[in-house]
C-alpha cells in the first residue's frame, strides 16, 4: 500500500496488526515500521525502527537494505561502513541482496 502511494492506508492497516509475537514477527513489524517511516519522510524514526528490527533478527535482509538506502541517500558513509561491517560478521553473508555493496 505504501509503495502504491497509499501511505495513510498502509499506516492504518499497520496499526491494526497485533503487537505481540515471536522475535521474528517483531523484527518484521519493526522493518515494516521502518519502511513506512522512510516513505513518509521520517528518517530518524525509520533508522530507529530498522535498528530495532536488526536487534531482534540480525538476518532481516530487508532491514539492512532499508537502512543502507537511508544511509546512502543521506551521505552517511561512516554509518554505512558500520552497517556493512556488522553484516559481514553474520554467518550468512547478505551482500548484494541487502544492497550492502
PyMOL commands that set and color helices and strands:
alter all, ss='L'
color gray80, all
select helices_A, chain A and resi 2-4+7-16+23-39+43-56+61-74+77-88+95-98
alter helices_A, ss='H'
color red, helices_A
deselect
rebuild
show_as cartoon
